[in-house]
Amino acid sequence: MKYDASGEFAVRPGKLTIIENDRQATPEKLELKFVEDQLLSMNCTIYNAFNQSQEKFEQDVSVLSLRRYVPIGQQIMMIQKLWEER
């Protein structure tokens, strides 16, 4: 992952290789290189989630609501405390 110095975006370079038939002596390959702007993707996901009704938002499994975040937040706080005690 690479971050722009301005902090405005994070990009993740990637490559997808599709092998037509790996049983051939020289299989054909299709290679696609791409770059994903993860901050843009994250913002679009967040705005789409907020655009739902409250009921749908709470039921959406792709959204980590505050209620569902509590156990994760508690684990992070416990890890931080243990780290500081070292």
PDB file with one MODEL, atoms N, CA, C and O in Angstrom:
MODEL        1
ATOM      1  N   MET A   1       0.853  -1.168   0.000  1.00  0.00           N
ATOM      2  CA  MET A   1       0.000   0.000   0.000  1.00  0.00           C
ATOM      3  C   MET A   1       0.895   1.226   0.000  1.00  0.00           C
ATOM      4  O   MET A   1       1.915   1.260   0.689  1.00  0.00           O
ATOM      5  N   LYS A   2       0.514   2.224  -0.770  1.00  0.00           N
ATOM      6  CA  LYS A   2       1.271   3.466  -0.831  1.00  0.00           C
ATOM      7  C   LYS A   2       0.352   4.627  -0.459  1.00  0.00           C
ATOM      8  O   LYS A   2      -0.823   4.649  -0.827  1.00  0.00           O
ATOM      9  N   TYR A   3       0.900   5.576   0.266  1.00  0.00           N
ATOM     10  CA  TYR A   3       0.138   6.755   0.662  1.00  0.00           C
ATOM     11  C   TYR A   3       0.709   7.977  -0.025  1.00  0.00           C
ATOM     12  O   TYR A   3       1.925   8.144  -0.121  1.00  0.00           O
ATOM     13  N   ASP A   4      -0.171   8.817  -0.495  1.00  0.00           N
ATOM     14  CA  ASP A   4       0.238  10.088  -1.076  1.00  0.00           C
ATOM     15  C   ASP A   4       0.705  10.997   0.061  1.00  0.00           C
ATOM     16  O   ASP A   4       0.149  10.955   1.159  1.00  0.00           O
ATOM     17  N   ALA A   5       1.713  11.807  -0.195  1.00  0.00           N
ATOM     18  CA  ALA A   5       2.256  12.699   0.844  1.00  0.00           C
ATOM     19  C   ALA A   5       1.198  13.651   1.390  1.00  0.00           C
ATOM     20  O   ALA A   5       1.273  14.063   2.547  1.00  0.00           O
ATOM     21  N   SER A   6       0.216  14.002   0.565  1.00  0.00           N
ATOM     22  CA  SER A   6      -0.832  14.922   1.021  1.00  0.00           C
ATOM     23  C   SER A   6      -1.804  14.238   1.975  1.00  0.00           C
ATOM     24  O   SER A   6      -2.536  14.910   2.701  1.00  0.00           O
ATOM     25  N   GLY A   7      -1.817  12.894   1.979  1.00  0.00           N
ATOM     26  CA  GLY A   7      -2.762  12.168   2.812  1.00  0.00           C
ATOM     27  C   GLY A   7      -4.142  12.088   2.199  1.00  0.00           C
ATOM     28  O   GLY A   7      -5.080  11.619   2.843  1.00  0.00           O
ATOM     29  N   GLU A   8      -4.281  12.547   0.944  1.00  0.00           N
ATOM     30  CA  GLU A   8      -5.599  12.570   0.316  1.00  0.00           C
ATOM     31  C   GLU A   8      -6.034  11.211  -0.219  1.00  0.00           C
ATOM     32  O   GLU A   8      -7.231  10.949  -0.341  1.00  0.00           O
ATOM     33  N   PHE A   9      -5.077  10.345  -0.537  1.00  0.00           N
ATOM     34  CA  PHE A   9      -5.490   9.032  -1.017  1.00  0.00           C
ATOM     35  C   PHE A   9      -4.443   7.982  -0.705  1.00  0.00           C
ATOM     36  O   PHE A   9      -3.263   8.281  -0.517  1.00  0.00           O
ATOM     37  N   ALA A  10      -4.907   6.752  -0.655  1.00  0.00           N
ATOM     38  CA  ALA A  10      -4.018   5.601  -0.483  1.00  0.00           C
ATOM     39  C   ALA A  10      -4.279   4.685  -1.663  1.00  0.00           C
ATOM     40  O   ALA A  10      -5.429   4.424  -2.017  1.00  0.00           O
ATOM     41  N   VAL A  11      -3.224   4.206  -2.259  1.00  0.00           N
ATOM     42  CA  VAL A  11      -3.402   3.333  -3.418  1.00  0.00           C
ATOM     43  C   VAL A  11      -2.771   1.978  -3.129  1.00  0.00           C
ATOM     44  O   VAL A  11      -1.761   1.871  -2.434  1.00  0.00           O
ATOM     45  N   ARG A  12      -3.388   0.969  -3.674  1.00  0.00           N
ATOM     46  CA  ARG A  12      -2.862  -0.379  -3.551  1.00  0.00           C
ATOM     47  C   ARG A  12      -2.657  -0.918  -4.957  1.00  0.00           C
ATOM     48  O   ARG A  12      -3.619  -1.237  -5.656  1.00  0.00           O
ATOM     49  N   PRO A  13      -1.399  -1.019  -5.366  1.00  0.00           N
ATOM     50  CA  PRO A  13      -1.153  -1.585  -6.694  1.00  0.00           C
ATOM     51  C   PRO A  13      -1.397  -3.087  -6.667  1.00  0.00           C
ATOM     52  O   PRO A  13      -1.147  -3.748  -5.659  1.00  0.00           O
ATOM     53  N   GLY A  14      -1.882  -3.613  -7.768  1.00  0.00           N
ATOM     54  CA  GLY A  14      -2.151  -5.044  -7.825  1.00  0.00           C
ATOM     55  C   GLY A  14      -2.027  -5.584  -9.225  1.00  0.00           C
ATOM     56  O   GLY A  14      -1.855  -4.840 -10.190  1.00  0.00           O
ATOM     57  N   LYS A  15      -2.120  -6.902  -9.317  1.00  0.00           N
ATOM     58  CA  LYS A  15      -2.020  -7.559 -10.615  1.00  0.00           C
ATOM     59  C   LYS A  15      -2.904  -8.800 -10.571  1.00  0.00           C
ATOM     60  O   LYS A  15      -2.900  -9.541  -9.589  1.00  0.00           O
ATOM     61  N   LEU A  16      -3.640  -9.012 -11.616  1.00  0.00           N
ATOM     62  CA  LEU A  16      -4.484 -10.187 -11.753  1.00  0.00           C
ATOM     63  C   LEU A  16      -3.977 -10.977 -12.946  1.00  0.00           C
ATOM     64  O   LEU A  16      -3.866 -10.440 -14.048  1.00  0.00           O
ATOM     65  N   THR A  17      -3.670 -12.241 -12.735  1.00  0.00           N
ATOM     66  CA  THR A  17      -3.204 -13.100 -13.817  1.00  0.00           C
ATOM     67  C   THR A  17      -4.224 -14.205 -14.028  1.00  0.00           C
ATOM     68  O   THR A  17      -4.563 -14.936 -13.096  1.00  0.00           O
ATOM     69  N   ILE A  18      -4.712 -14.324 -15.253  1.00  0.00           N
ATOM     70  CA  ILE A  18      -5.667 -15.374 -15.599  1.00  0.00           C
ATOM     71  C   ILE A  18      -4.973 -16.320 -16.570  1.00  0.00           C
ATOM     72  O   ILE A  18      -4.512 -15.910 -17.636  1.00  0.00           O
ATOM     73  N   ILE A  19      -4.907 -17.582 -16.188  1.00  0.00           N
ATOM     74  CA  ILE A  19      -4.281 -18.586 -17.042  1.00  0.00           C
ATOM     75  C   ILE A  19      -5.397 -19.339 -17.756  1.00  0.00           C
ATOM     76  O   ILE A  19      -6.279 -19.916 -17.120  1.00  0.00           O
ATOM     77  N   GLU A  20      -5.347 -19.325 -19.093  1.00  0.00           N
ATOM     78  CA  GLU A  20      -6.413 -19.927 -19.889  1.00  0.00           C
ATOM     79  C   GLU A  20      -6.534 -21.420 -19.626  1.00  0.00           C
ATOM     80  O   GLU A  20      -7.617 -21.915 -19.314  1.00  0.00           O
ATOM     81  N   ASN A  21      -5.435 -22.130 -19.749  1.00  0.00           N
ATOM     82  CA  ASN A  21      -5.459 -23.569 -19.552  1.00  0.00           C
ATOM     83  C   ASN A  21      -4.075 -23.992 -19.082  1.00  0.00           C
ATOM     84  O   ASN A  21      -3.123 -24.007 -19.862  1.00  0.00           O
ATOM     85  N   ASP A  22      -3.972 -24.333 -17.815  1.00  0.00           N
ATOM     86  CA  ASP A  22      -2.650 -24.656 -17.276  1.00  0.00           C
ATOM     87  C   ASP A  22      -2.177 -26.056 -17.647  1.00  0.00           C
ATOM     88  O   ASP A  22      -1.075 -26.449 -17.266  1.00  0.00           O
ATOM     89  N   ARG A  23      -2.972 -26.805 -18.369  1.00  0.00           N
ATOM     90  CA  ARG A  23      -2.567 -28.152 -18.790  1.00  0.00           C
ATOM     91  C   ARG A  23      -1.783 -28.134 -20.096  1.00  0.00           C
ATOM     92  O   ARG A  23      -1.172 -29.135 -20.468  1.00  0.00           O
ATOM     93  N   GLN A  24      -1.799 -27.023 -20.778  1.00  0.00           N
ATOM     94  CA  GLN A  24      -1.028 -26.896 -22.016  1.00  0.00           C
ATOM     95  C   GLN A  24       0.436 -26.653 -21.689  1.00  0.00           C
ATOM     96  O   GLN A  24       0.765 -26.177 -20.603  1.00  0.00           O
ATOM     97  N   ALA A  25       1.309 -26.979 -22.625  1.00  0.00           N
ATOM     98  CA  ALA A  25       2.748 -26.763 -22.422  1.00  0.00           C
ATOM     99  C   ALA A  25       3.048 -25.281 -22.249  1.00  0.00           C
ATOM    100  O   ALA A  25       3.854 -24.908 -21.396  1.00  0.00           O
ATOM    101  N   THR A  26       2.408 -24.433 -23.049  1.00  0.00           N
ATOM    102  CA  THR A  26       2.568 -22.984 -22.927  1.00  0.00           C
ATOM    103  C   THR A  26       1.180 -22.343 -22.796  1.00  0.00           C
ATOM    104  O   THR A  26       0.601 -21.892 -23.784  1.00  0.00           O
ATOM    105  N   PRO A  27       0.659 -22.311 -21.576  1.00  0.00           N
ATOM    106  CA  PRO A  27      -0.691 -21.751 -21.388  1.00  0.00           C
ATOM    107  C   PRO A  27      -0.728 -20.257 -21.676  1.00  0.00           C
ATOM    108  O   PRO A  27       0.235 -19.532 -21.427  1.00  0.00           O
ATOM    109  N   GLU A  28      -1.863 -19.818 -22.208  1.00  0.00           N
ATOM    110  CA  GLU A  28      -2.052 -18.389 -22.474  1.00  0.00           C
ATOM    111  C   GLU A  28      -2.333 -17.681 -21.158  1.00  0.00           C
ATOM    112  O   GLU A  28      -3.059 -18.197 -20.309  1.00  0.00           O
ATOM    113  N   LYS A  29      -1.753 -16.492 -20.993  1.00  0.00           N
ATOM    114  CA  LYS A  29      -1.961 -15.701 -19.782  1.00  0.00           C
ATOM    115  C   LYS A  29      -2.520 -14.338 -20.147  1.00  0.00           C
ATOM    116  O   LYS A  29      -2.122 -13.725 -21.138  1.00  0.00           O
ATOM    117  N   LEU A  30      -3.437 -13.888 -19.335  1.00  0.00           N
ATOM    118  CA  LEU A  30      -3.945 -12.529 -19.449  1.00  0.00           C
ATOM    119  C   LEU A  30      -3.581 -11.844 -18.147  1.00  0.00           C
ATOM    120  O   LEU A  30      -3.994 -12.282 -17.073  1.00  0.00           O
ATOM    121  N   GLU A  31      -2.806 -10.768 -18.236  1.00  0.00           N
ATOM    122  CA  GLU A  31      -2.386 -10.043 -17.051  1.00  0.00           C
ATOM    123  C   GLU A  31      -3.003  -8.656 -17.045  1.00  0.00           C
ATOM    124  O   GLU A  31      -2.888  -7.906 -18.014  1.00  0.00           O
ATOM    125  N   LEU A  32      -3.651  -8.329 -15.953  1.00  0.00           N
ATOM    126  CA  LEU A  32      -4.261  -7.017 -15.785  1.00  0.00           C
ATOM    127  C   LEU A  32      -3.611  -6.344 -14.582  1.00  0.00           C
ATOM    128  O   LEU A  32      -3.619  -6.896 -13.482  1.00  0.00           O
ATOM    129  N   LYS A  33      -3.059  -5.177 -14.783  1.00  0.00           N
ATOM    130  CA  LYS A  33      -2.492  -4.409 -13.678  1.00  0.00           C
ATOM    131  C   LYS A  33      -3.487  -3.319 -13.307  1.00  0.00           C
ATOM    132  O   LYS A  33      -4.100  -2.699 -14.177  1.00  0.00           O
ATOM    133  N   PHE A  34      -3.638  -3.095 -12.025  1.00  0.00           N
ATOM    134  CA  PHE A  34      -4.597  -2.087 -11.584  1.00  0.00           C
ATOM    135  C   PHE A  34      -4.090  -1.405 -10.329  1.00  0.00           C
ATOM    136  O   PHE A  34      -3.182  -1.892  -9.655  1.00  0.00           O
ATOM    137  N   VAL A  35      -4.695  -0.270 -10.032  1.00  0.00           N
ATOM    138  CA  VAL A  35      -4.403   0.468  -8.809  1.00  0.00           C
ATOM    139  C   VAL A  35      -5.751   0.829  -8.198  1.00  0.00           C
ATOM    140  O   VAL A  35      -6.626   1.378  -8.868  1.00  0.00           O
ATOM    141  N   GLU A  36      -5.902   0.515  -6.930  1.00  0.00           N
ATOM    142  CA  GLU A  36      -7.157   0.793  -6.237  1.00  0.00           C
ATOM    143  C   GLU A  36      -6.945   1.947  -5.270  1.00  0.00           C
ATOM    144  O   GLU A  36      -6.028   1.915  -4.448  1.00  0.00           O
ATOM    145  N   ASP A  37      -7.783   2.954  -5.366  1.00  0.00           N
ATOM    146  CA  ASP A  37      -7.756   4.058  -4.412  1.00  0.00           C
ATOM    147  C   ASP A  37      -8.613   3.633  -3.228  1.00  0.00           C
ATOM    148  O   ASP A  37      -9.837   3.750  -3.269  1.00  0.00           O
ATOM    149  N   GLN A  38      -7.971   3.138  -2.172  1.00  0.00           N
ATOM    150  CA  GLN A  38      -8.716   2.568  -1.056  1.00  0.00           C
ATOM    151  C   GLN A  38      -9.491   3.603  -0.255  1.00  0.00           C
ATOM    152  O   GLN A  38     -10.570   3.300   0.255  1.00  0.00           O
ATOM    153  N   LEU A  39      -8.968   4.810  -0.136  1.00  0.00           N
ATOM    154  CA  LEU A  39      -9.720   5.825   0.605  1.00  0.00           C
ATOM    155  C   LEU A  39     -11.004   6.207  -0.135  1.00  0.00           C
ATOM    156  O   LEU A  39     -12.048   6.414   0.482  1.00  0.00           O
ATOM    157  N   LEU A  40     -10.913   6.298  -1.460  1.00  0.00           N
ATOM    158  CA  LEU A  40     -12.116   6.592  -2.241  1.00  0.00           C
ATOM    159  C   LEU A  40     -13.130   5.464  -2.090  1.00  0.00           C
ATOM    160  O   LEU A  40     -14.320   5.717  -1.901  1.00  0.00           O
ATOM    161  N   SER A  41     -12.665   4.225  -2.171  1.00  0.00           N
ATOM    162  CA  SER A  41     -13.563   3.068  -2.002  1.00  0.00           C
ATOM    163  C   SER A  41     -14.219   3.090  -0.628  1.00  0.00           C
ATOM    164  O   SER A  41     -15.418   2.846  -0.499  1.00  0.00           O
ATOM    165  N   MET A  42     -13.418   3.386   0.403  1.00  0.00           N
ATOM    166  CA  MET A  42     -13.939   3.420   1.763  1.00  0.00           C
ATOM    167  C   MET A  42     -14.986   4.529   1.904  1.00  0.00           C
ATOM    168  O   MET A  42     -16.047   4.312   2.489  1.00  0.00           O
ATOM    169  N   ASN A  43     -14.685   5.727   1.366  1.00  0.00           N
ATOM    170  CA  ASN A  43     -15.639   6.828   1.465  1.00  0.00           C
ATOM    171  C   ASN A  43     -16.946   6.506   0.750  1.00  0.00           C
ATOM    172  O   ASN A  43     -18.021   6.806   1.270  1.00  0.00           O
ATOM    173  N   CYS A  44     -16.871   5.902  -0.426  1.00  0.00           N
ATOM    174  CA  CYS A  44     -18.093   5.528  -1.158  1.00  0.00           C
ATOM    175  C   CYS A  44     -18.917   4.536  -0.347  1.00  0.00           C
ATOM    176  O   CYS A  44     -20.140   4.656  -0.283  1.00  0.00           O
ATOM    177  N   THR A  45     -18.262   3.558   0.272  1.00  0.00           N
ATOM    178  CA  THR A  45     -18.962   2.572   1.104  1.00  0.00           C
ATOM    179  C   THR A  45     -19.639   3.244   2.290  1.00  0.00           C
ATOM    180  O   THR A  45     -20.785   2.933   2.615  1.00  0.00           O
ATOM    181  N   ILE A  46     -18.935   4.158   2.930  1.00  0.00           N
ATOM    182  CA  ILE A  46     -19.490   4.855   4.096  1.00  0.00           C
ATOM    183  C   ILE A  46     -20.693   5.706   3.691  1.00  0.00           C
ATOM    184  O   ILE A  46     -21.734   5.660   4.347  1.00  0.00           O
ATOM    185  N   TYR A  47     -20.556   6.483   2.614  1.00  0.00           N
ATOM    186  CA  TYR A  47     -21.660   7.347   2.194  1.00  0.00           C
ATOM    187  C   TYR A  47     -22.871   6.530   1.748  1.00  0.00           C
ATOM    188  O   TYR A  47     -24.008   6.922   2.011  1.00  0.00           O
ATOM    189  N   ASN A  48     -22.643   5.409   1.081  1.00  0.00           N
ATOM    190  CA  ASN A  48     -23.763   4.545   0.689  1.00  0.00           C
ATOM    191  C   ASN A  48     -24.453   3.965   1.916  1.00  0.00           C
ATOM    192  O   ASN A  48     -25.678   3.847   1.941  1.00  0.00           O
ATOM    193  N   ALA A  49     -23.679   3.603   2.928  1.00  0.00           N
ATOM    194  CA  ALA A  49     -24.266   3.062   4.156  1.00  0.00           C
ATOM    195  C   ALA A  49     -25.091   4.125   4.866  1.00  0.00           C
ATOM    196  O   ALA A  49     -26.194   3.839   5.334  1.00  0.00           O
ATOM    197  N   PHE A  50     -24.571   5.352   4.953  1.00  0.00           N
ATOM    198  CA  PHE A  50     -25.301   6.425   5.628  1.00  0.00           C
ATOM    199  C   PHE A  50     -26.552   6.841   4.866  1.00  0.00           C
ATOM    200  O   PHE A  50     -27.458   7.446   5.440  1.00  0.00           O
ATOM    201  N   ASN A  51     -26.605   6.525   3.599  1.00  0.00           N
ATOM    202  CA  ASN A  51     -27.746   6.894   2.776  1.00  0.00           C
ATOM    203  C   ASN A  51     -28.942   5.969   2.999  1.00  0.00           C
ATOM    204  O   ASN A  51     -30.026   6.222   2.473  1.00  0.00           O
ATOM    205  N   GLN A  52     -28.754   4.905   3.769  1.00  0.00           N
ATOM    206  CA  GLN A  52     -29.835   3.967   4.059  1.00  0.00           C
ATOM    207  C   GLN A  52     -30.698   4.488   5.215  1.00  0.00           C
ATOM    208  O   GLN A  52     -30.306   5.402   5.940  1.00  0.00           O
ATOM    209  N   SER A  53     -31.858   3.894   5.365  1.00  0.00           N
ATOM    210  CA  SER A  53     -32.665   4.207   6.544  1.00  0.00           C
ATOM    211  C   SER A  53     -31.955   3.624   7.766  1.00  0.00           C
ATOM    212  O   SER A  53     -31.121   2.729   7.630  1.00  0.00           O
ATOM    213  N   GLN A  54     -32.281   4.124   8.949  1.00  0.00           N
ATOM    214  CA  GLN A  54     -31.633   3.661  10.182  1.00  0.00           C
ATOM    215  C   GLN A  54     -31.838   2.157  10.366  1.00  0.00           C
ATOM    216  O   GLN A  54     -30.921   1.449  10.784  1.00  0.00           O
ATOM    217  N   GLU A  55     -33.029   1.676  10.057  1.00  0.00           N
ATOM    218  CA  GLU A  55     -33.332   0.250  10.225  1.00  0.00           C
ATOM    219  C   GLU A  55     -32.453  -0.609   9.312  1.00  0.00           C
ATOM    220  O   GLU A  55     -31.877  -1.605   9.749  1.00  0.00           O
ATOM    221  N   LYS A  56     -32.358  -0.212   8.041  1.00  0.00           N
ATOM    222  CA  LYS A  56     -31.515  -0.962   7.106  1.00  0.00           C
ATOM    223  C   LYS A  56     -30.043  -0.847   7.474  1.00  0.00           C
ATOM    224  O   LYS A  56     -29.280  -1.802   7.330  1.00  0.00           O
ATOM    225  N   PHE A  57     -29.651   0.328   7.949  1.00  0.00           N
ATOM    226  CA  PHE A  57     -28.268   0.549   8.360  1.00  0.00           C
ATOM    227  C   PHE A  57     -27.880  -0.416   9.479  1.00  0.00           C
ATOM    228  O   PHE A  57     -26.801  -1.008   9.448  1.00  0.00           O
ATOM    229  N   GLU A  58     -28.761  -0.572  10.463  1.00  0.00           N
ATOM    230  CA  GLU A  58     -28.479  -1.455  11.597  1.00  0.00           C
ATOM    231  C   GLU A  58     -28.452  -2.925  11.184  1.00  0.00           C
ATOM    232  O   GLU A  58     -27.778  -3.731  11.825  1.00  0.00           O
ATOM    233  N   GLN A  59     -29.173  -3.282  10.127  1.00  0.00           N
ATOM    234  CA  GLN A  59     -29.221  -4.673   9.677  1.00  0.00           C
ATOM    235  C   GLN A  59     -28.162  -4.999   8.623  1.00  0.00           C
ATOM    236  O   GLN A  59     -27.926  -6.169   8.324  1.00  0.00           O
ATOM    237  N   ASP A  60     -27.533  -3.987   8.069  1.00  0.00           N
ATOM    238  CA  ASP A  60     -26.544  -4.163   7.003  1.00  0.00           C
ATOM    239  C   ASP A  60     -25.289  -4.830   7.560  1.00  0.00           C
ATOM    240  O   ASP A  60     -24.599  -4.251   8.398  1.00  0.00           O
ATOM    241  N   VAL A  61     -24.989  -6.054   7.094  1.00  0.00           N
ATOM    242  CA  VAL A  61     -23.830  -6.787   7.618  1.00  0.00           C
ATOM    243  C   VAL A  61     -22.513  -6.189   7.128  1.00  0.00           C
ATOM    244  O   VAL A  61     -21.458  -6.492   7.686  1.00  0.00           O
ATOM    245  N   SER A  62     -22.553  -5.350   6.100  1.00  0.00           N
ATOM    246  CA  SER A  62     -21.321  -4.727   5.612  1.00  0.00           C
ATOM    247  C   SER A  62     -20.953  -3.481   6.414  1.00  0.00           C
ATOM    248  O   SER A  62     -19.895  -2.892   6.197  1.00  0.00           O
ATOM    249  N   VAL A  63     -21.823  -3.081   7.336  1.00  0.00           N
ATOM    250  CA  VAL A  63     -21.588  -1.895   8.157  1.00  0.00           C
ATOM    251  C   VAL A  63     -21.278  -2.337   9.579  1.00  0.00           C
ATOM    252  O   VAL A  63     -22.004  -3.139  10.165  1.00  0.00           O
ATOM    253  N   LEU A  64     -20.209  -1.812  10.115  1.00  0.00           N
ATOM    254  CA  LEU A  64     -19.857  -2.106  11.503  1.00  0.00           C
ATOM    255  C   LEU A  64     -20.387  -0.958  12.350  1.00  0.00           C
ATOM    256  O   LEU A  64     -19.690   0.029  12.582  1.00  0.00           O
ATOM    257  N   SER A  65     -21.623  -1.096  12.807  1.00  0.00           N
ATOM    258  CA  SER A  65     -22.232  -0.035  13.608  1.00  0.00           C
ATOM    259  C   SER A  65     -21.544   0.032  14.970  1.00  0.00           C
ATOM    260  O   SER A  65     -20.825  -0.888  15.361  1.00  0.00           O
ATOM    261  N   LEU A  66     -21.772   1.122  15.678  1.00  0.00           N
ATOM    262  CA  LEU A  66     -21.149   1.275  16.993  1.00  0.00           C
ATOM    263  C   LEU A  66     -21.528   0.131  17.918  1.00  0.00           C
ATOM    264  O   LEU A  66     -20.704  -0.337  18.705  1.00  0.00           O
ATOM    265  N   ARG A  67     -22.764  -0.317  17.826  1.00  0.00           N
ATOM    266  CA  ARG A  67     -23.221  -1.416  18.680  1.00  0.00           C
ATOM    267  C   ARG A  67     -22.408  -2.679  18.405  1.00  0.00           C
ATOM    268  O   ARG A  67     -22.038  -3.396  19.335  1.00  0.00           O
ATOM    269  N   ARG A  68     -22.130  -2.952  17.130  1.00  0.00           N
ATOM    270  CA  ARG A  68     -21.351  -4.144  16.774  1.00  0.00           C
ATOM    271  C   ARG A  68     -19.859  -3.934  16.949  1.00  0.00           C
ATOM    272  O   ARG A  68     -19.099  -4.903  16.964  1.00  0.00           O
ATOM    273  N   TYR A  69     -19.426  -2.694  17.081  1.00  0.00           N
ATOM    274  CA  TYR A  69     -18.007  -2.391  17.232  1.00  0.00           C
ATOM    275  C   TYR A  69     -17.524  -2.562  18.666  1.00  0.00           C
ATOM    276  O   TYR A  69     -16.324  -2.722  18.891  1.00  0.00           O
ATOM    277  N   VAL A  70     -18.423  -2.531  19.635  1.00  0.00           N
ATOM    278  CA  VAL A  70     -18.047  -2.550  21.050  1.00  0.00           C
ATOM    279  C   VAL A  70     -17.061  -3.681  21.383  1.00  0.00           C
ATOM    280  O   VAL A  70     -16.030  -3.392  21.990  1.00  0.00           O
ATOM    281  N   PRO A  71     -17.314  -4.957  21.023  1.00  0.00           N
ATOM    282  CA  PRO A  71     -16.348  -6.007  21.382  1.00  0.00           C
ATOM    283  C   PRO A  71     -14.965  -5.784  20.754  1.00  0.00           C
ATOM    284  O   PRO A  71     -13.945  -6.087  21.374  1.00  0.00           O
ATOM    285  N   ILE A  72     -14.935  -5.264  19.549  1.00  0.00           N
ATOM    286  CA  ILE A  72     -13.655  -4.993  18.885  1.00  0.00           C
ATOM    287  C   ILE A  72     -12.935  -3.862  19.598  1.00  0.00           C
ATOM    288  O   ILE A  72     -11.736  -3.951  19.865  1.00  0.00           O
ATOM    289  N   GLY A  73     -13.662  -2.806  19.903  1.00  0.00           N
ATOM    290  CA  GLY A  73     -13.081  -1.677  20.627  1.00  0.00           C
ATOM    291  C   GLY A  73     -12.525  -2.105  21.981  1.00  0.00           C
ATOM    292  O   GLY A  73     -11.458  -1.647  22.389  1.00  0.00           O
ATOM    293  N   GLN A  74     -13.244  -2.979  22.678  1.00  0.00           N
ATOM    294  CA  GLN A  74     -12.776  -3.464  23.973  1.00  0.00           C
ATOM    295  C   GLN A  74     -11.491  -4.277  23.823  1.00  0.00           C
ATOM    296  O   GLN A  74     -10.583  -4.156  24.645  1.00  0.00           O
ATOM    297  N   GLN A  75     -11.411  -5.099  22.786  1.00  0.00           N
ATOM    298  CA  GLN A  75     -10.195  -5.881  22.550  1.00  0.00           C
ATOM    299  C   GLN A  75      -9.013  -4.965  22.245  1.00  0.00           C
ATOM    300  O   GLN A  75      -7.909  -5.184  22.744  1.00  0.00           O
ATOM    301  N   ILE A  76      -9.244  -3.939  21.427  1.00  0.00           N
ATOM    302  CA  ILE A  76      -8.169  -2.994  21.105  1.00  0.00           C
ATOM    303  C   ILE A  76      -7.687  -2.294  22.367  1.00  0.00           C
ATOM    304  O   ILE A  76      -6.483  -2.125  22.560  1.00  0.00           O
ATOM    305  N   MET A  77      -8.615  -1.884  23.229  1.00  0.00           N
ATOM    306  CA  MET A  77      -8.231  -1.216  24.473  1.00  0.00           C
ATOM    307  C   MET A  77      -7.445  -2.166  25.385  1.00  0.00           C
ATOM    308  O   MET A  77      -6.491  -1.746  26.041  1.00  0.00           O
ATOM    309  N   MET A  78      -7.845  -3.449  25.427  1.00  0.00           N
ATOM    310  CA  MET A  78      -7.134  -4.423  26.244  1.00  0.00           C
ATOM    311  C   MET A  78      -5.716  -4.643  25.708  1.00  0.00           C
ATOM    312  O   MET A  78      -4.764  -4.733  26.483  1.00  0.00           O
ATOM    313  N   ILE A  79      -5.579  -4.729  24.391  1.00  0.00           N
ATOM    314  CA  ILE A  79      -4.261  -4.900  23.772  1.00  0.00           C
ATOM    315  C   ILE A  79      -3.375  -3.706  24.092  1.00  0.00           C
ATOM    316  O   ILE A  79      -2.204  -3.877  24.432  1.00  0.00           O
ATOM    317  N   GLN A  80      -3.921  -2.501  23.987  1.00  0.00           N
ATOM    318  CA  GLN A  80      -3.164  -1.290  24.293  1.00  0.00           C
ATOM    319  C   GLN A  80      -2.699  -1.302  25.745  1.00  0.00           C
ATOM    320  O   GLN A  80      -1.549  -0.973  26.037  1.00  0.00           O
ATOM    321  N   LYS A  81      -3.599  -1.684  26.658  1.00  0.00           N
ATOM    322  CA  LYS A  81      -3.251  -1.720  28.078  1.00  0.00           C
ATOM    323  C   LYS A  81      -2.133  -2.733  28.323  1.00  0.00           C
ATOM    324  O   LYS A  81      -1.165  -2.431  29.022  1.00  0.00           O
ATOM    325  N   LEU A  82      -2.262  -3.938  27.747  1.00  0.00           N
ATOM    326  CA  LEU A  82      -1.227  -4.959  27.906  1.00  0.00           C
ATOM    327  C   LEU A  82       0.107  -4.500  27.319  1.00  0.00           C
ATOM    328  O   LEU A  82       1.170  -4.774  27.875  1.00  0.00           O
ATOM    329  N   TRP A  83       0.035  -3.805  26.197  1.00  0.00           N
ATOM    330  CA  TRP A  83       1.257  -3.298  25.550  1.00  0.00           C
ATOM    331  C   TRP A  83       1.967  -2.286  26.457  1.00  0.00           C
ATOM    332  O   TRP A  83       3.190  -2.309  26.595  1.00  0.00           O
ATOM    333  N   GLU A  84       1.182  -1.403  27.067  1.00  0.00           N
ATOM    334  CA  GLU A  84       1.760  -0.389  27.936  1.00  0.00           C
ATOM    335  C   GLU A  84       2.348  -0.989  29.209  1.00  0.00           C
ATOM    336  O   GLU A  84       3.262  -0.407  29.794  1.00  0.00           O
ATOM    337  N   GLU A  85       1.843  -2.138  29.649  1.00  0.00           N
ATOM    338  CA  GLU A  85       2.324  -2.783  30.857  1.00  0.00           C
ATOM    339  C   GLU A  85       3.627  -3.551  30.632  1.00  0.00           C
ATOM    340  O   GLU A  85       4.265  -3.966  31.600  1.00  0.00           O
ATOM    341  N   ARG A  86       4.025  -3.743  29.403  1.00  0.00           N
ATOM    342  CA  ARG A  86       5.249  -4.494  29.088  1.00  0.00           C
ATOM    343  C   ARG A  86       6.477  -3.771  29.519  1.00  0.00           C
ATOM    344  O   ARG A  86       7.587  -4.269  29.326  1.00  0.00           O
TER     345      ARG A  86
ENDMDL
END
